[in-house]
Amino acid sequence: MHTELASLLFDLTRVGGLSGQEDAIASSLAERLKPLADEVWIDGICNVVARFGPPSAKSVAILAHIDTVGMLVKRHNPDGTLGIVPVGGINLKSLPGTPVLVGDKPGVIGVRSQHQARPGDEAISADDLYIQVADASQIEITTPVSYAAHPIRMGDLVASPYLDNRAGCAALLTLAEQIKGAEYTIYLIGTAQEETTSAGAYSILHTLKPACAVFVDGTVSYDTAETRGKGSVMLGGGPVLTAFLYTSGSNGWHADPNLRRHLKFLADDGNIPYQQDATHGLISDAKVATWLGLPSAVIGIPMRGKHSQLETLHLDDLAQTVALLKAFVHAPLPIFERGLF
């Protein structure tokens, strides 16, 4: 299975999908889902929706965002380079020296020669970044800029641009092949604009009104030198059943305890390894399910280097995510009542 998953991941990461410009990846996913689902459509905000089973009052949604972080051309610099504006939370410190595509033209993000390094070079801001590309003056302001690094496989580890969240997309596509005989109507949804607005998830969940929503997304690990001791999640330890996400202000989310408990039971019952976490500095489309009063859970796929040009995951974690989703769609739903007295 790992070979098939790695091949699928590499195929998906080659398809562009900057947040707000998801048309290419939406079309690709729709084409893959069409032979498997009872109905597939792309809505006006570029969500991809695949329905399995007849429309009914009892349905669940399983979602993975299809957009990626990236950049847009912001300005033409006097020296013939381009300035950028980030789209989503790009990993600024990893960018100098990164190969990119400016539209379809190859370029590279400039980096000061180490022989000319200055104190503070490690403190990068978006305003400091510039792109070197042929005929920069001919490139239109707002042209999308994407990572052009090549994916690599290292045994059961895969490093590639945009594993967040092409890994979630791969999980949904693999699940789609195993969904026959589900307990209820299933909507597999690739959501637009998670990295910027979460408007895609809000719009489609408001329309479909499922009984609950399960989100599949990349999450952080704590198994490298600079992160050890900050948490227990590691690559190869299984999918992460997240309890809490928070960034700042009111931008946070709590898992529905009944749904999360149900997923833990299914994992235990099926001998599917899993991990648990509560995370500051991370948020998800799942927040909009809370706004809509829908029970929700997040199944996280652990990754190193999230939002950098080469993110890394373990194929075991992706395979076990699919196994847990398969168990979920073939089991009765839990009772979602809260605060009974």
C-alpha positions in Angstrom: 0.0 0.0 0.0 2.9 2.4 0.7 4.0 2.4 -2.9 0.6 3.4 -4.1 0.2 6.1 -1.4 3.6 7.6 -2.2 2.8 7.6 -6.0 -0.6 9.2 -5.3 1.0 11.9 -3.0 3.6 12.7 -5.7 0.9 13.0 -8.3 -1.2 15.3 -6.1 1.7 17.6 -5.1 2.4 18.3 -8.7 -1.0 20.0 -9.1 -1.3 23.7 -8.1 -3.8 24.9 -5.6 -2.8 28.2 -4.0 -5.4 29.3 -1.5 -8.1 31.1 -3.5 -7.0 29.6 -6.8 -7.8 25.9 -6.3 -9.4 25.3 -9.8 -6.7 22.9 -11.0 -6.6 20.6 -7.9 -10.4 20.7 -7.6 -10.7 19.5 -11.2 -8.1 16.8 -10.6 -9.8 15.5 -7.5 -13.3 15.6 -9.1 -12.0 13.5 -12.1 -10.6 10.9 -9.7 -13.8 10.8 -7.6 -16.3 10.7 -10.4 -16.0 6.9 -11.2 -16.3 6.1 -7.5 -19.1 8.3 -6.1 -22.8 8.6 -6.7 -22.5 12.3 -7.4 -19.6 14.7 -7.7 -19.6 18.5 -8.1 -17.4 21.6 -7.7 -19.3 24.5 -6.1 -18.9 28.2 -6.6 -16.1 28.6 -4.1 -14.1 25.6 -5.5 -15.0 23.0 -2.9 -15.0 19.5 -4.4 -17.9 17.4 -3.1 -18.4 13.7 -3.6 -21.6 12.0 -2.3 -21.6 8.2 -1.5 -25.1 6.8 -0.9 -28.5 8.3 -1.6 -29.2 11.8 -0.2 -30.7 11.4 3.3 -31.2 13.2 6.5 -28.5 11.1 8.1 -25.1 12.1 6.6 -21.6 12.8 7.7 -18.9 14.9 6.1 -15.2 14.0 5.9 -13.1 17.0 4.8 -9.6 17.8 3.8 -8.5 21.1 2.5 -7.2 21.3 -1.1 -5.5 24.7 -1.0 -1.9 25.4 -0.2 0.2 28.3 1.2 2.3 30.2 -1.3 2.9 33.7 -2.5 1.8 36.4 -4.9 4.0 38.8 -6.8 3.6 42.1 -4.9 6.0 44.5 -6.8 8.8 44.9 -9.4 12.0 45.9 -7.7 14.4 48.4 -9.3 17.2 45.7 -9.5 15.0 43.5 -11.7 13.8 41.1 -9.0 10.3 40.6 -7.7 8.8 41.3 -4.2 6.2 39.0 -2.8 3.3 38.9 -0.4 2.6 35.6 1.5 -0.6 33.8 1.1 -1.2 31.8 4.3 1.4 31.1 6.9 4.5 30.3 4.8 7.6 29.3 6.7 9.7 32.4 6.1 12.9 31.2 7.6 13.1 28.3 5.2 12.6 30.3 2.0 15.9 31.9 1.0 17.5 29.8 -1.8 14.2 28.0 -2.5 13.4 27.2 -6.2 9.9 28.5 -7.2 7.6 28.8 -10.1 6.4 32.3 -10.8 3.3 31.4 -12.8 5.0 28.8 -15.0 8.4 30.4 -15.1 11.3 29.0 -13.0 12.8 31.3 -10.4 14.6 31.2 -7.1 14.1 33.2 -3.9 17.3 35.2 -3.3 19.6 34.5 -0.4 22.7 36.5 0.7 25.9 34.7 0.1 27.2 33.2 3.3 30.5 35.0 2.7 28.4 38.3 3.1 26.3 37.1 6.0 25.3 39.7 8.6 24.0 39.4 12.2 20.2 39.0 12.1 20.1 37.2 8.7 18.2 34.5 10.3 15.4 36.9 11.2 13.5 37.0 7.9 10.4 39.1 7.1 8.4 38.9 3.9 9.6 42.3 2.9 13.2 41.0 2.8 12.4 38.3 0.3 12.9 38.7 -3.4 12.6 36.4 -6.4 15.1 36.2 -9.2 13.5 35.2 -12.5 14.0 35.9 -16.2 12.2 38.9 -17.7 10.8 40.0 -14.3 9.4 43.2 -15.8 7.0 41.1 -17.9 5.5 39.3 -15.0 2.1 40.6 -13.9 1.6 41.8 -10.3 -0.5 39.2 -8.4 1.0 36.3 -10.4 1.0 33.2 -8.1 4.3 31.8 -6.8 4.6 28.2 -5.8 7.4 25.9 -4.4 9.3 24.0 -7.1 11.3 21.6 -4.9 11.2 18.0 -6.1 9.5 15.4 -3.8 11.7 12.6 -2.5 11.1 9.2 -0.8 13.4 8.0 2.0 12.1 4.5 2.8 8.7 5.1 4.5 9.4 8.8 4.8 8.2 11.2 2.1 9.4 14.8 1.8 7.6 17.0 -0.6 6.1 20.5 -1.1 2.4 20.7 -0.1 2.0 17.5 1.9 -0.2 19.9 3.9 -2.7 19.0 2.8 -2.2 16.8 -0.3 -1.8 14.0 2.3 -5.4 14.6 3.5 -6.6 14.6 -0.2 -4.8 11.3 -0.7 -6.5 9.9 2.4 -9.9 10.9 1.0 -9.2 9.4 -2.4 -8.0 6.1 -0.9 -11.0 6.0 1.4 -13.3 6.6 -1.6 -12.3 3.2 -3.0 -13.3 1.4 0.2 -16.4 3.3 1.2 -19.1 0.9 -0.2 -21.4 -0.4 2.5 -21.1 2.7 4.7 -23.6 3.1 7.6 -24.9 6.4 6.3 -24.6 8.9 3.5 -21.0 10.1 3.2 -19.8 13.3 1.8 -16.1 13.5 1.0 -15.2 17.1 0.6 -12.1 18.9 -0.5 -12.4 22.4 0.9 -11.1 25.6 -0.5 -9.3 28.5 1.3 -8.5 26.8 4.5 -5.1 28.5 4.6 -6.6 31.9 4.5 -10.4 32.2 5.2 -12.0 28.8 5.9 -14.8 30.1 3.7 -14.9 26.9 1.7 -15.6 24.7 4.7 -18.1 27.1 6.2 -20.1 27.4 2.9 -20.4 23.7 2.2 -21.2 22.6 5.8 -23.8 25.3 6.0 -25.4 23.9 2.8 -25.2 20.2 3.6 -25.9 20.3 7.4 -24.4 16.8 8.1 -24.7 15.2 11.5 -21.0 15.7 12.2 -17.8 16.6 10.4 -14.4 14.9 10.5 -11.4 16.9 9.2 -8.2 15.3 8.0 -5.2 17.7 8.0 -1.5 17.9 8.6 -0.4 18.5 12.2 3.0 19.0 13.9 5.4 16.5 15.3 7.9 16.9 18.2 10.6 14.5 17.1 13.4 16.7 15.8 16.2 18.3 17.8 14.5 21.7 18.1 11.1 20.3 19.1 11.8 17.4 21.5 10.2 17.8 24.9 7.4 20.1 23.6 5.0 17.2 22.9 4.8 13.5 22.3 3.7 13.3 18.7 6.2 11.6 16.4 6.3 10.4 12.8 5.3 6.8 12.5 3.3 6.8 15.7 -0.1 6.9 14.0 -2.7 9.6 13.2 -3.3 12.2 15.9 -6.7 12.6 17.6 -6.6 16.3 18.4 -8.5 17.7 21.4 -7.8 21.5 21.1 -6.3 23.9 18.6 -5.6 27.6 19.2 -3.7 30.5 17.6 -4.8 33.8 19.1 -7.8 35.8 20.2 -11.0 33.8 19.5 -9.3 31.7 16.8 -9.5 28.3 18.5 -11.4 25.0 18.3 -12.4 22.2 20.7 -13.1 18.6 19.5 -16.6 17.2 20.3 -15.8 14.8 23.1 -18.4 12.2 22.0 -17.0 12.1 18.5 -13.4 12.1 19.6 -14.2 9.3 22.1 -15.8 7.3 19.3 -12.7 7.6 17.1 -10.5 6.5 20.0 -12.8 3.5 20.5 -12.7 2.5 16.8 -8.9 2.8 16.8 -8.5 0.7 19.9 -11.0 -1.9 18.6 -9.2 -2.1 15.2 -5.7 -2.1 16.7 -5.0 1.1 14.8 -2.2 3.1 16.5 -3.0 6.7 17.3 -1.6 9.7 19.1 -3.2 12.6 21.0 -2.4 16.3 21.2 -3.6 19.7 22.1 -1.8 22.4 20.1 -1.1 26.1 20.3 0.0 27.8 17.0 -2.2 25.6 14.8 -5.8 26.0 13.6 -8.1 24.1 11.2 -11.2 24.4 9.1 -12.8 22.5 12.0 -13.4 25.9 13.7 -16.3 26.6 11.3 -18.1 23.4 12.3 -18.2 24.8 15.8 -19.7 28.1 14.5 -22.4 26.1 12.8 -23.1 23.9 15.9 -21.8 20.7 14.3 -19.9 18.1 16.3 -16.4 17.9 14.8 -13.1 16.1 15.2 -9.7 16.5 13.6 -7.5 13.5 12.5 -4.0 14.9 12.2 -1.3 13.5 10.0 2.0 14.3 11.7 4.5 16.2 9.7 7.9 17.8 10.1 8.6 21.2 8.6 5.0 22.2 8.0 4.5 25.0 5.5 8.1 24.8 4.3 9.2 23.9 0.8 9.8 20.2 1.9 7.4 18.8 4.5 8.0 15.3 5.7 5.6 12.5 6.7 5.6 8.8 7.5 3.6 6.6 5.1 2.5 4.4 8.0 0.6 7.4 9.5 -1.2 8.1 6.2 -2.1 4.4 5.8 -3.4 4.3 9.4 -5.4 7.5 8.9 -7.2 5.7 6.0 -7.8 2.7 8.2 -9.4 4.8 10.9 -11.6 6.6 8.4 -12.7 3.3 7.0 -13.6 2.0 10.4 -15.5 5.3 11.1 -17.7 5.1 7.9 -18.6 1.5 8.6 -19.7 2.0 12.3 -22.8 3.5 13.7 -22.6 7.1 14.8 -22.3 7.9 18.5 -24.9 9.9 20.4 -24.0 13.6 20.3 -26.1 15.0 23.2 -24.2 17.3 25.5 -24.9 18.3 29.1 -27.5 15.8 29.9 -29.2 16.2 33.3 
